[in-house]
Amino acid sequence: MLQTDIVWADPLANIRQADALLKAHAGSDVYVLPEMWATGFATEPEGIAEPESASQALRWMREAAVGHHCAVCGSLAVQTADGTFRNRHYFCTPDGVAHYDKHHLFSYGHEDRYYTAGQERTLVEWCGCRFLLLTCYDLRFPVWSRFTSEHPFDAIICVANWPQSRQAVWDVLTRARAIENQCYLVGVNRVGNDDYSHYLGQSRIVDGRGNVLCQCADDAEQVVTFSLDLSALESSRQRFRVLDDADPFTL
């Protein structure tokens, strides 16, 4: 988990910081950055979001994944070829790039005025682990993040710019989404300030019982590494078969 203090609207500065942190903590399978890690949470993207086809931040993510033989993920504000703006959560590996477009746009902050919402859930597999990708506000909506037999996963990766004023909600919802899906949850938040909010961080990994297995420090850039035990997860699911009793539904 790369818990960073984001420099507003300065992709190059944020790329340099992310690159230094990754190189200083080489050897992990997956590196997770916050939401809009290259710019800050730009609800008005004009002049800030990079064109996807020429994104320096996305290019660095792809090159880092290849160079370190790992996955690098986090969301970026991009303008796509059709002219729409997307809050796009990328999952880059040496084999290619998957992405998830944030479905629940943060209308309270007017994100929905400028960005186009995604309509599809994205699951990716890397190193034997199946990940569901979420972005910040999505964490509040349990149906969207629900484990089903048609769309199973082992861990949720939620990248965020979650302000300190709602930190208690972050604490509850990261645990709740992990508990109800009997999965790991990797929640990576930023620290620092922008013109709207202060960000405390508290990036964390939670297990399927709601236990916080590790957490970054408050108000500090920090990298924390943790190993997910997929055998223990499967054993827990087999012993206590809550998912078998879930209500069927389709989105």
Backbone bond lengths (Angstrom), bond angles and torsions (degrees), N, CA, C in turn:
res aa  C-N    CA-C-N  psi(-1)  N-CA   C-N-CA  omega(-1)  CA-C   N-CA-C  phi
1 M - - - 1.455 - - 1.525 108.26 -
2 L 1.357 116.00 122.47 1.458 121.62 179.19 1.525 108.34 -104.74
3 Q 1.307 116.84 94.17 1.463 123.00 -179.61 1.523 107.96 -87.66
4 T 1.330 116.55 105.72 1.461 121.21 -170.98 1.527 112.45 -113.92
5 D 1.330 114.52 157.42 1.463 123.16 170.13 1.522 106.16 -97.69
6 I 1.316 117.29 110.96 1.462 122.23 -169.89 1.530 111.05 -84.46
7 V 1.328 115.92 130.33 1.462 121.96 173.78 1.522 108.07 -81.63
8 W 1.305 116.48 125.03 1.458 120.97 -172.62 1.535 111.57 -61.14
9 A 1.327 115.86 126.04 1.466 124.56 170.56 1.524 113.25 54.10
10 D 1.329 116.78 35.43 1.467 121.11 -178.85 1.528 109.10 -132.98
11 P 1.339 117.20 79.27 1.465 119.65 -177.42 1.522 113.85 -55.97
12 L 1.319 118.08 -40.06 1.462 119.47 -176.95 1.528 111.52 -63.39
13 A 1.327 117.19 -43.41 1.465 120.05 178.46 1.521 110.82 -62.74
14 N 1.313 116.76 -40.79 1.461 120.33 -178.93 1.528 111.83 -72.80
15 I 1.317 117.54 -32.81 1.459 120.91 174.68 1.523 110.12 -64.75
16 R 1.329 116.80 -45.12 1.466 120.06 179.50 1.526 111.09 -59.13
17 Q 1.330 116.28 -42.35 1.459 120.10 179.46 1.517 111.48 -65.50
18 A 1.330 116.97 -46.70 1.463 120.60 179.85 1.526 110.98 -62.54
19 D 1.310 116.54 -40.46 1.466 121.00 -179.93 1.529 110.89 -63.63
20 A 1.323 116.49 -43.14 1.465 119.96 179.31 1.522 111.42 -64.21
21 L 1.324 117.18 -41.49 1.459 120.63 179.95 1.525 111.30 -66.07
22 L 1.330 116.43 -42.62 1.457 119.61 -179.41 1.532 110.47 -64.01
23 K 1.332 116.81 -45.52 1.458 120.33 -178.79 1.531 111.83 -65.06
24 A 1.326 116.39 -32.87 1.468 120.25 179.68 1.523 112.05 -74.96
25 H 1.331 116.61 -13.86 1.475 120.66 -179.09 1.525 108.80 -132.13
26 A 1.310 115.34 51.66 1.459 120.95 -178.01 1.530 110.33 -69.95
27 G 1.339 114.67 155.15 1.455 120.05 173.05 1.509 115.92 111.63
28 S 1.329 117.69 -7.14 1.467 119.86 178.87 1.527 111.08 -83.39
29 D 1.322 115.75 160.01 1.464 121.27 177.85 1.521 112.62 -82.74
30 V 1.328 116.39 -32.80 1.470 121.82 -175.99 1.520 109.18 -137.26
31 Y 1.325 116.16 134.52 1.465 122.29 174.01 1.529 107.94 -119.49
32 V 1.336 115.87 128.61 1.460 120.62 -175.72 1.525 109.54 -118.77
33 L 1.325 115.34 123.88 1.464 123.93 176.81 1.525 109.86 -103.57
34 P 1.337 118.34 164.76 1.476 120.23 -179.16 1.529 113.37 -71.74
35 E 1.313 114.69 179.40 1.457 122.78 173.19 1.534 109.43 -65.68
36 M 1.337 115.68 138.81 1.472 122.37 178.84 1.528 110.89 44.07
37 W 1.330 114.76 49.23 1.464 121.00 -171.53 1.527 113.30 -65.62
38 A 1.316 118.08 -19.56 1.466 120.37 -176.63 1.521 114.13 -92.49
39 T 1.347 117.24 -10.36 1.472 119.39 -174.62 1.513 114.64 -136.26
40 G 1.328 118.26 -19.86 1.450 121.20 -163.37 1.519 109.23 88.35
41 F 1.341 115.74 168.06 1.463 121.14 -173.59 1.531 109.83 -77.62
42 A 1.334 114.94 87.80 1.464 122.37 -174.95 1.517 109.19 -90.52
43 T 1.318 116.98 94.57 1.460 119.75 -179.65 1.529 111.42 -71.92
44 E 1.326 117.56 -22.26 1.463 121.95 172.85 1.533 106.90 -110.56
45 P 1.321 117.63 96.37 1.463 120.71 -166.71 1.523 116.01 -81.45
46 E 1.303 118.35 -13.81 1.458 120.38 -176.95 1.523 110.26 -56.24
47 G 1.326 116.39 124.76 1.454 121.51 179.59 1.518 114.30 82.88
48 I 1.333 117.40 -5.22 1.475 121.64 179.74 1.524 110.84 -117.38
49 A 1.327 116.93 -47.45 1.462 120.38 179.25 1.521 110.23 -65.42
50 E 1.323 116.52 137.16 1.457 120.98 177.26 1.527 110.19 -84.75
51 P 1.340 117.92 148.40 1.463 118.87 168.41 1.524 109.04 -60.86
52 E 1.307 117.18 133.69 1.454 119.20 -176.22 1.524 111.67 -58.17
53 S 1.319 116.95 -39.39 1.459 120.92 -176.24 1.527 113.07 -67.81
54 A 1.342 116.90 -18.52 1.466 120.81 -178.10 1.522 112.09 -124.69
55 S 1.321 116.87 20.31 1.465 120.86 -174.87 1.526 111.35 -69.82
56 Q 1.335 116.10 118.68 1.458 120.61 176.29 1.527 110.65 -65.63
57 A 1.330 116.02 -37.79 1.459 120.15 -178.11 1.531 111.13 -66.47
58 L 1.321 116.60 -43.09 1.461 119.78 178.78 1.525 110.20 -66.62
59 R 1.316 117.16 -39.79 1.459 119.46 178.09 1.533 110.97 -60.61
60 W 1.349 116.12 -41.56 1.466 118.68 178.15 1.524 110.45 -63.73
61 M 1.323 118.27 -41.90 1.464 120.97 179.63 1.525 110.75 -59.10
62 R 1.313 116.44 -44.00 1.460 120.70 -179.26 1.520 110.83 -66.13
63 E 1.329 116.76 -44.35 1.457 120.48 -178.98 1.528 111.44 -67.00
64 A 1.331 116.82 -39.14 1.467 120.21 178.62 1.515 110.85 -65.03
65 A 1.325 117.67 -39.24 1.459 121.21 179.07 1.530 110.77 -62.68
66 V 1.310 116.48 -42.48 1.465 120.72 179.28 1.525 110.22 -69.99
67 G 1.338 116.41 -47.32 1.457 120.80 -175.30 1.516 114.16 -65.29
68 H 1.329 116.73 -32.37 1.470 120.83 -177.83 1.526 112.33 -107.16
69 H 1.328 116.16 4.74 1.472 122.71 -177.74 1.532 110.16 45.82
70 C 1.304 114.95 63.27 1.463 121.79 -176.87 1.518 108.51 -148.49
71 A 1.317 116.00 178.50 1.458 121.99 169.39 1.523 108.46 -102.65
72 V 1.325 115.88 139.43 1.458 122.15 175.62 1.517 107.08 -126.03
73 C 1.328 116.35 124.25 1.458 117.74 -178.63 1.521 111.51 -135.95
74 G 1.315 114.30 159.12 1.458 124.01 -177.85 1.513 107.64 160.36
75 S 1.322 117.44 163.37 1.464 118.17 -177.27 1.529 111.27 -101.25
76 L 1.341 113.66 153.93 1.460 122.39 178.36 1.520 109.27 -132.32
77 A 1.324 115.68 148.41 1.459 120.81 169.10 1.521 107.02 -85.05
78 V 1.334 116.70 116.02 1.463 120.49 -177.58 1.528 110.26 -132.94
79 Q 1.333 114.15 155.16 1.460 120.52 169.91 1.516 107.36 -106.02
80 T 1.312 116.24 122.99 1.456 120.78 -174.97 1.527 110.97 -86.10
81 A 1.325 115.57 174.96 1.460 120.89 -175.48 1.524 112.62 -61.59
82 D 1.333 117.30 -26.35 1.471 119.68 179.67 1.524 112.84 -85.46
83 G 1.336 116.82 4.22 1.460 121.36 176.07 1.512 115.02 91.60
84 T 1.339 117.46 -7.92 1.457 119.79 -179.90 1.525 110.93 -82.33
85 F 1.325 115.20 152.85 1.456 121.28 174.19 1.524 108.84 -94.90
86 R 1.328 115.17 138.57 1.456 120.88 -179.69 1.525 109.84 -131.75
87 N 1.328 115.34 141.55 1.461 121.17 166.66 1.517 104.06 -92.25
88 R 1.342 115.26 94.44 1.464 121.44 -166.18 1.522 110.40 -107.25
89 H 1.319 115.32 119.74 1.460 123.34 179.44 1.528 107.50 -90.99
90 Y 1.328 115.50 111.40 1.466 121.33 -177.42 1.526 110.56 -95.92
91 F 1.322 115.13 145.17 1.460 123.01 172.15 1.520 105.79 -127.76
92 C 1.347 115.29 101.12 1.456 121.82 -173.83 1.523 110.10 -102.33
93 T 1.314 116.24 132.09 1.462 122.26 176.03 1.530 107.68 -131.35
94 P 1.333 117.67 171.46 1.460 118.94 174.84 1.525 113.28 -60.42
95 D 1.327 116.30 -19.79 1.462 120.57 -177.98 1.524 113.75 -88.60
96 G 1.338 117.48 -12.64 1.450 119.14 -179.05 1.520 112.37 150.63
97 V 1.325 115.96 -166.36 1.460 122.06 -174.77 1.526 110.15 -128.28
98 A 1.319 116.06 126.01 1.464 121.84 169.84 1.522 107.53 -108.64
99 H 1.324 116.79 159.07 1.467 117.82 177.35 1.526 110.61 -148.26
100 Y 1.313 113.11 158.86 1.464 122.74 175.73 1.520 107.58 -132.18
101 D 1.322 117.34 127.84 1.463 122.07 176.10 1.520 109.52 -92.58
102 K 1.314 116.42 124.03 1.462 122.42 -177.60 1.526 110.72 -49.16
103 H 1.320 115.16 124.39 1.462 120.84 -175.77 1.522 111.94 -86.08
104 H 1.325 116.98 -44.86 1.466 120.90 -178.81 1.528 108.68 -95.61
105 L 1.307 115.86 95.00 1.462 120.43 179.55 1.525 109.25 -76.29
106 F 1.328 116.07 144.16 1.462 122.47 -171.37 1.530 109.90 -80.16
107 S 1.335 115.36 86.07 1.465 120.30 -174.19 1.528 112.08 -64.35
108 Y 1.332 117.26 -30.06 1.467 121.00 177.96 1.532 110.68 -58.24
109 G 1.307 116.95 -34.19 1.468 122.05 178.03 1.517 112.76 -99.65
110 H 1.333 118.11 9.13 1.471 125.68 176.32 1.524 113.40 69.09
111 E 1.334 117.23 21.97 1.464 119.48 175.81 1.524 110.44 -60.03
112 D 1.325 116.90 -33.17 1.457 121.12 -176.97 1.523 113.65 -69.33
113 R 1.327 118.15 -15.37 1.464 120.87 179.40 1.527 112.10 -72.66
114 Y 1.316 116.18 -26.96 1.454 119.99 -170.26 1.528 113.87 -119.14
115 Y 1.320 117.49 -23.26 1.456 121.01 -176.37 1.519 110.63 -105.97
116 T 1.317 115.26 154.84 1.459 122.27 175.33 1.520 108.57 -100.70
117 A 1.312 116.01 129.10 1.468 120.82 -177.59 1.517 111.34 -75.68
118 G 1.322 115.87 144.62 1.456 120.80 171.84 1.512 110.36 -77.77
119 Q 1.316 116.00 155.54 1.469 121.26 -177.60 1.522 113.02 -120.18
120 E 1.330 117.61 2.33 1.451 121.67 -176.59 1.523 110.50 -126.14
121 R 1.334 115.45 138.88 1.464 119.80 171.11 1.529 108.34 -76.61
122 T 1.326 115.61 151.30 1.465 120.40 179.98 1.517 109.37 -125.12
123 L 1.349 115.18 122.85 1.455 122.11 173.03 1.517 108.28 -116.97
124 V 1.319 115.53 135.83 1.453 121.07 179.41 1.521 108.75 -129.06
125 E 1.324 116.29 155.14 1.462 120.80 177.60 1.512 109.52 -123.27
126 W 1.313 116.17 133.98 1.458 121.99 178.97 1.522 108.45 -151.52
127 C 1.316 115.76 131.74 1.470 122.39 179.41 1.530 111.89 54.34
128 G 1.321 115.89 36.69 1.452 120.62 176.56 1.511 115.72 80.62
129 C 1.326 117.18 3.15 1.466 121.53 -179.52 1.523 109.60 -111.67
130 R 1.332 115.71 134.92 1.462 121.80 179.04 1.532 108.91 -98.57
131 F 1.334 115.86 121.31 1.462 121.83 -175.24 1.529 110.63 -112.19
132 L 1.330 116.32 137.06 1.457 123.18 167.07 1.518 107.38 -99.76
133 L 1.333 117.01 129.00 1.456 121.64 -178.51 1.527 110.55 -94.91
134 L 1.328 116.31 128.11 1.460 123.17 174.76 1.529 109.63 -130.02
135 T 1.326 115.34 163.37 1.459 120.31 178.81 1.523 110.13 -135.78
136 C 1.290 116.58 112.89 1.466 127.26 168.69 1.535 112.94 45.22
137 Y 1.334 117.68 -101.73 1.460 123.96 -173.39 1.531 112.34 -55.22
138 D 1.332 117.75 -26.96 1.469 121.38 175.89 1.526 111.80 -52.96
139 L 1.329 116.26 -28.02 1.464 121.02 -175.43 1.530 111.86 -59.89
140 R 1.320 117.46 -22.98 1.466 121.62 -177.26 1.536 112.86 -80.33
141 F 1.315 118.33 -6.33 1.463 120.71 -169.59 1.529 110.05 -121.04
142 P 1.340 116.93 95.68 1.464 120.78 -170.61 1.519 115.16 -67.25
143 V 1.324 118.17 -29.37 1.465 119.31 -178.70 1.523 110.36 -64.48
144 W 1.322 116.73 -40.24 1.468 121.47 -178.02 1.529 111.24 -64.73
145 S 1.314 117.30 -28.88 1.458 120.70 -175.76 1.525 112.74 -104.55
146 R 1.330 117.73 17.82 1.461 121.30 -172.51 1.521 112.06 -79.55
147 F 1.321 115.56 132.76 1.462 123.06 171.28 1.527 108.76 -65.85
148 T 1.336 117.06 132.81 1.465 121.39 172.51 1.518 108.35 -135.88
149 S 1.324 116.27 163.31 1.457 119.88 179.05 1.526 111.17 -65.39
150 E 1.337 116.85 -27.78 1.465 120.65 178.20 1.525 111.55 -78.85
151 H 1.325 117.73 -26.48 1.461 122.53 -178.44 1.533 109.63 -133.48
152 P 1.335 117.30 70.52 1.466 120.34 -178.03 1.527 111.45 -81.82
153 F 1.312 115.45 153.01 1.464 120.33 176.73 1.521 109.21 -153.21
154 D 1.326 114.57 164.72 1.463 121.95 -179.25 1.519 112.51 -106.47
155 A 1.323 116.32 -25.40 1.467 120.52 -176.37 1.520 109.85 -150.58
156 I 1.304 115.35 146.91 1.468 123.24 171.48 1.518 107.66 -102.65
157 I 1.316 116.73 132.90 1.467 121.25 168.87 1.515 107.34 -108.73
158 C 1.322 116.10 114.94 1.463 121.88 178.32 1.521 108.90 -116.05
159 V 1.331 116.81 114.81 1.467 121.53 177.03 1.522 108.21 -97.50
160 A 1.336 117.44 145.55 1.461 118.39 -167.87 1.521 113.38 -151.38
161 N 1.326 113.68 156.37 1.466 124.93 159.12 1.523 104.85 -121.04
162 W 1.326 116.31 80.30 1.466 122.35 -171.49 1.533 108.08 -102.92
163 P 1.343 118.23 115.60 1.467 120.45 -172.03 1.523 113.42 -74.13
164 Q 1.313 114.94 155.24 1.463 120.97 -179.57 1.524 111.67 -60.00
165 S 1.326 117.83 -30.77 1.466 120.49 -178.45 1.523 112.80 -61.57
166 R 1.338 117.20 -19.99 1.465 121.24 178.44 1.534 110.82 -122.28
167 Q 1.331 115.59 31.46 1.464 119.98 -176.73 1.531 112.69 -64.57
168 A 1.321 116.58 -34.75 1.463 119.79 179.21 1.525 111.05 -62.17
169 V 1.328 116.68 -33.46 1.464 120.94 178.92 1.530 109.90 -69.32
170 W 1.327 116.60 -40.33 1.469 121.34 175.34 1.525 110.52 -56.94
171 D 1.312 116.38 -43.58 1.454 121.18 -178.84 1.525 110.92 -61.54
172 V 1.322 116.53 -45.19 1.471 120.69 -176.99 1.524 111.49 -71.91
173 L 1.332 116.96 -46.80 1.462 119.74 -172.06 1.519 113.06 -73.21
174 T 1.311 118.55 -33.77 1.466 118.76 176.44 1.521 110.07 -62.91
175 R 1.327 116.94 -37.97 1.465 120.41 177.10 1.526 111.40 -71.35
176 A 1.323 115.95 -42.39 1.467 119.75 -176.67 1.522 111.88 -62.97
177 R 1.341 117.34 -45.11 1.467 119.64 -179.26 1.519 111.15 -64.30
178 A 1.327 117.75 -34.42 1.463 120.55 177.54 1.526 110.96 -70.11
179 I 1.332 116.94 -43.39 1.464 121.00 -177.53 1.520 111.16 -64.24
180 E 1.323 117.48 -49.33 1.464 119.78 -172.67 1.528 112.46 -70.42
181 N 1.329 117.31 -21.24 1.463 121.05 178.37 1.521 113.12 -105.04
182 Q 1.326 117.22 3.70 1.464 122.38 -177.57 1.534 110.25 44.22
183 C 1.320 115.16 55.49 1.456 120.44 -176.31 1.520 109.78 -141.02
184 Y 1.317 115.36 170.18 1.459 120.33 167.90 1.522 108.85 -77.93
185 L 1.311 115.53 149.58 1.465 120.43 169.85 1.522 108.49 -127.21
186 V 1.329 115.44 126.20 1.466 122.65 175.73 1.528 106.49 -108.10
187 G 1.319 116.84 108.81 1.459 121.90 -178.52 1.513 109.83 -112.81
188 V 1.331 117.24 116.27 1.458 120.96 -176.73 1.527 109.30 -116.25
189 N 1.318 114.48 117.43 1.455 123.83 -177.00 1.529 109.25 -113.68
190 R 1.303 116.80 162.98 1.458 121.31 177.28 1.527 110.88 -93.81
191 V 1.318 115.91 171.36 1.460 122.94 169.45 1.530 108.45 -123.11
192 G 1.331 115.96 173.35 1.461 120.51 177.37 1.511 113.13 97.92
193 N 1.322 115.62 -156.14 1.462 121.89 -173.88 1.517 111.11 -138.54
194 D 1.338 115.51 151.00 1.452 121.94 162.04 1.521 107.17 -128.70
195 D 1.313 118.67 -167.81 1.469 120.35 -176.89 1.524 113.26 -70.14
196 Y 1.324 117.31 -8.70 1.457 120.20 -173.00 1.522 113.86 -115.46
197 S 1.321 116.79 -30.28 1.459 118.62 -169.03 1.524 112.32 -150.48
198 H 1.333 113.91 161.38 1.459 122.26 166.64 1.516 107.79 -106.30
199 Y 1.332 116.18 140.33 1.459 121.83 -175.88 1.520 109.09 -118.51
200 L 1.325 115.10 121.81 1.463 121.46 -175.22 1.521 112.39 -85.17
201 G 1.342 116.62 -25.81 1.461 120.14 -177.74 1.510 111.87 97.03
202 Q 1.335 115.99 -108.55 1.463 122.87 -175.36 1.537 112.31 55.77
203 S 1.332 115.61 39.77 1.461 119.79 170.39 1.524 107.87 -58.19
204 R 1.315 116.29 141.58 1.467 118.78 -169.82 1.514 112.56 -154.32
205 I 1.323 114.44 160.53 1.454 122.30 168.92 1.516 107.60 -120.55
206 V 1.335 115.38 128.92 1.457 123.28 -176.28 1.528 108.39 -119.61
207 D 1.320 117.10 143.97 1.465 119.12 177.08 1.524 110.68 -96.90
208 G 1.329 116.54 179.44 1.455 121.89 -173.96 1.514 115.43 -69.08
209 R 1.332 116.87 -7.54 1.459 120.76 174.20 1.524 112.33 -100.23
210 G 1.325 115.90 2.56 1.456 120.16 179.71 1.515 114.23 87.73
211 N 1.332 116.98 8.77 1.463 119.73 178.07 1.527 110.47 -79.69
212 V 1.319 116.47 132.02 1.467 120.91 174.72 1.527 107.27 -80.60
213 L 1.314 115.92 109.82 1.461 121.53 -174.77 1.523 112.15 -80.60
214 C 1.306 116.63 -32.24 1.462 121.09 175.69 1.517 108.04 -160.39
215 Q 1.322 116.51 156.02 1.460 120.89 -176.50 1.525 109.89 -153.36
216 C 1.320 116.14 139.31 1.460 120.92 175.36 1.526 109.93 -72.90
217 A 1.308 114.93 157.79 1.457 121.37 179.94 1.527 111.12 -68.08
218 D 1.321 115.69 156.71 1.462 121.34 175.55 1.533 110.08 -73.65
219 D 1.335 115.04 140.61 1.471 121.69 171.31 1.514 113.81 55.48
220 A 1.333 117.33 36.77 1.458 119.47 -179.52 1.519 110.14 -148.16
221 E 1.328 116.29 135.21 1.445 118.86 168.57 1.526 108.16 -63.23
222 Q 1.309 116.29 132.89 1.458 118.55 -176.75 1.518 109.91 -159.76
223 V 1.310 115.03 149.47 1.459 122.43 172.53 1.523 108.06 -114.11
224 V 1.321 116.60 127.77 1.461 121.60 176.98 1.526 108.26 -125.63
225 T 1.317 115.66 131.81 1.460 122.59 -179.34 1.518 109.57 -112.27
226 F 1.325 115.48 137.63 1.466 120.70 179.52 1.520 108.89 -148.43
227 S 1.320 117.07 146.01 1.462 121.96 179.38 1.530 110.34 -101.39
228 L 1.319 116.12 126.87 1.458 121.53 176.49 1.525 109.00 -82.50
229 D 1.316 116.13 131.68 1.465 122.44 -179.21 1.528 108.11 -99.18
230 L 1.329 116.19 95.02 1.460 119.92 -176.57 1.520 112.13 -71.11
231 S 1.325 117.68 -29.75 1.463 120.33 177.05 1.521 110.75 -65.75
232 A 1.326 116.44 -42.59 1.465 120.42 178.05 1.524 110.92 -65.06
233 L 1.326 116.38 -37.45 1.465 120.30 178.13 1.522 110.73 -62.58
234 E 1.324 116.87 -47.93 1.460 120.91 -179.10 1.520 110.89 -64.65
235 S 1.325 117.06 -39.26 1.461 120.53 178.20 1.525 110.85 -62.76
236 S 1.316 116.67 -41.18 1.462 121.25 178.61 1.521 111.02 -64.28
237 R 1.327 116.42 -41.74 1.462 120.42 179.17 1.527 111.68 -65.32
238 Q 1.315 117.03 -35.40 1.458 120.92 -179.16 1.529 111.45 -73.37
239 R 1.327 116.81 -36.62 1.473 120.39 -178.60 1.524 111.84 -73.17
240 F 1.326 115.86 -41.31 1.466 121.25 -173.81 1.524 106.91 -123.67
241 R 1.330 116.55 90.73 1.458 122.42 -163.96 1.534 112.50 -88.16
242 V 1.293 115.58 59.29 1.470 121.03 -179.44 1.527 111.47 -62.60
243 L 1.307 117.63 -39.11 1.460 120.35 -175.37 1.530 112.43 -64.11
244 D 1.333 116.24 -24.61 1.478 119.03 178.47 1.529 111.14 -66.54
245 D 1.313 117.84 -23.51 1.465 122.28 -175.60 1.527 113.63 -100.47
246 A 1.331 115.72 8.93 1.469 119.07 -178.67 1.525 110.67 -69.48
247 D 1.315 116.92 151.37 1.460 122.23 178.14 1.532 109.78 -71.42
248 P 1.332 117.04 132.73 1.469 119.29 177.86 1.517 110.50 -73.46
249 F 1.310 116.32 145.05 1.470 121.33 176.32 1.514 108.77 -164.81
250 T 1.312 115.92 163.83 1.458 121.47 171.42 1.514 108.20 -128.30
251 L 1.314 116.27 147.24 1.462 120.60 178.77 1.515 109.48 -88.43
